[in-house]
Amino acid sequence: MSHFTRIRTKLRNLVLLERALRDLGYVPSVGNVRVRGWHGESRRADLVVQQPNGYDFGFRLVDGELVMLADVYGFRGNPADLLGTISQRYAYHVCREQAEAQGFQVTGETVDEDGTIRLVVERYS
């Protein structure tokens, strides 16, 4: 019996997702990889973070959006809570990429007590 949960996200860029996960201390594997779950069950994914307990989480690109995959029986905590943390760091990388694409240079950043990240960008003409 499968216990895999699929959570739709608004994430679209696998490269930026990989950067966000690395920032958060995870070591993702990218490519045609498998998310491991209960009793050796697995699902195909495009990016997987292996967990020491054998219950991984991963992401699969479906119709231009990344879907999070996790086996809820072995997942520590709530996958949706983890996705919130990942999404914030992903948004950070989207902002940096967009700023640089528009000719801005990130010259500083601060993190407020509540976790808000503020980027300082400049463009020289």
N, C-alpha and C positions, 0 to 999 in steps of 0.2 A: 504494500500500500504506500503510495507516494505522499510525502508530507511537504513537497516543494511548494513554496509560495512565490508568485510572480508579482512584483510591484512595479507598476508603470511609473516612469519618471519623465522629467522634461529635459534630461541630459541627452546630448546628441553627439558629442565629440569624444571618441574613445581615447585619443591622445591626452586631452585635458583631464579626463577622468583618471587616467593612469598617473598623471602628475599630482592630482589631488590626493589620490590614495598613498602615493609615496610620501607626500608631505605629512600625512597622518600616521606614518610609520608602517604602512603595509607594504608587502612585496608582491605586487600583482604579476601574474603570468598572462601574456597576451597571445592570441592566436586561436586556433581551433582547440579549445581546452574543455575540461569537464569539471562541473561543480559536483563534489561528492556529498552524499547524504546518507540517510538511514539505511542500514543493511546493504551497503555497497551500491545503492541506487545512485545514478548520476544523470546530469542533464548537460547538453552541449551549451557552451558559452563562448563569448569572444574575449572575455577577461575574467580571471578567477583569482581570488585571494584564498589560499589554502590556510586552514586553521589546524592547530595541533590536535584537536579532538576529532579530526576527520570529517567535520561538517563545514564545508566551505561556503562562501558566498561569491556570486559572480554577476556578470552583466552580459546581456545578449542584445545585439542590435536588431530591432524589429521595426520595420516601416519607418526608419529614420530616427527612432527613439531607442534609448537604452532601457532595457527592462532588467530589474534586479531579481536574481534568483537565489533563494536560500531555503534550506530544509528547516522548518520551524521547530522540529523536535530537538535538533542539536544546536540550534543557534542560541548563543548567550545574549540575553537581552531581547530587545525588540528591533527587527530589521528596519522598521520605519524610522526609529530614532537614529540608527546608524546612518541611514540614507540622508537624514537632515544634516548631519555633520559633514558627510561627503559632499552634499549639494552646496553647502556654504563654501567649502574649499574649492569646489569646481567653479563656482561663480567668481571667486577671486581670480582664478586663471583665465576665465572668459573675459573679465574686465581688463586684465593686463594685456591679453592678446588683442582685444579691440582697441585699446588705447594705443598700443604700438602700431597697429595696422593703420591708424589715423595720424601717425607721425608724432605721437606723444612719447615721452620717455618717463618711466616711473622713477621718481627721484626720492621717494620716501614712503613709509607706511607706518601706521600706528595701530595698535589693537587696544580698544577700550575694555574696561572691566567687564562689560556685558558680552564681550566677544566680537563686537562690531569692528570690522577692519576698515580703515580709512587709507586710501592710496593718494599720494601726492604725485600729480603728473604735470609735466611741462612740455611745451613745444617751442622750439626756437625757429624763428623764420629768418 
